[in-house]
Amino acid sequence: MSVSRSSAHARWPLERVLFGLAGTVTLASVALVVLVSPWFLLLAGFVGVNQWLYVLVGACPASLVLKRAFGLGSVVYPDHPSAVR
């Protein structure tokens, strides 16, 4: 079974990009804690707070930027007022 070109190059949904961004920032935070200062644990805490904000409200600062800058749409909250149309 072959995958068509259009589906192979389909855009990622907002949640997938947010998950990747949160994971990258969390890993960077851990590296900075080990190499620079324990104060970088605040960065990991900020990521966690924003993830819960997205779960509870349906939007977080990163999701708003990604929606407006790249036009990414949500799979989980397709009819949310902040959804890009």
C-alpha positions in Angstrom: 0.0 0.0 0.0 1.5 3.3 -1.0 1.1 6.7 0.6 0.1 9.5 -1.6 2.4 12.5 -1.9 -0.3 15.0 -0.6 -0.9 13.0 2.6 2.8 12.5 3.2 3.4 16.3 3.2 0.3 17.2 5.1 0.7 19.8 7.8 1.1 18.8 11.4 -1.8 19.7 13.7 -1.3 22.3 16.4 -1.2 19.7 19.2 1.7 17.8 17.6 3.8 20.9 17.2 3.0 22.1 20.8 4.0 18.6 22.1 7.3 18.7 20.2 8.0 22.3 21.3 7.3 21.5 25.0 9.5 18.5 24.9 12.3 20.4 23.3 12.2 23.2 25.8 11.9 20.8 28.7 15.0 18.9 27.5 16.9 22.2 27.0 15.9 23.2 30.5 17.3 19.9 32.0 20.5 20.5 30.1 20.8 24.0 31.4 20.1 23.0 34.9 23.0 20.5 34.7 25.4 22.8 32.9 24.5 26.3 34.1 22.2 26.8 37.0 19.4 25.2 38.9 17.3 28.3 38.3 16.5 26.9 34.8 14.1 24.6 36.6 11.7 27.6 36.4 11.7 27.2 32.6 10.5 23.6 32.9 7.9 24.8 35.4 6.7 27.4 32.9 6.4 24.7 30.2 4.3 22.6 32.5 2.0 25.5 33.5 1.4 26.3 29.8 0.6 22.7 29.0 -2.1 22.7 31.7 -3.3 26.1 30.5 -3.8 24.5 27.1 -5.6 21.5 28.5 -8.0 23.6 30.7 -8.6 26.6 28.5 -7.9 25.4 25.0 -5.2 28.0 24.4 -1.7 29.0 25.7 0.7 31.7 24.6 2.6 29.2 22.3 -0.6 28.0 20.7 -1.8 31.5 19.9 1.6 32.4 18.3 1.6 29.2 16.2 -2.0 29.7 15.1 -1.4 33.3 14.0 2.1 32.9 12.6 1.8 29.5 10.8 -2.0 29.1 10.5 -1.9 25.7 12.4 -5.3 24.3 13.3 -6.3 22.3 16.3 -7.6 18.8 16.1 -8.8 18.7 19.7 -10.5 22.2 19.7 -11.5 22.8 16.1 -14.4 25.1 17.0 -12.6 27.1 19.7 -13.0 30.9 19.4 -9.3 31.4 18.9 -9.1 28.8 16.1 -7.7 30.1 12.8 -10.2 29.9 9.9 
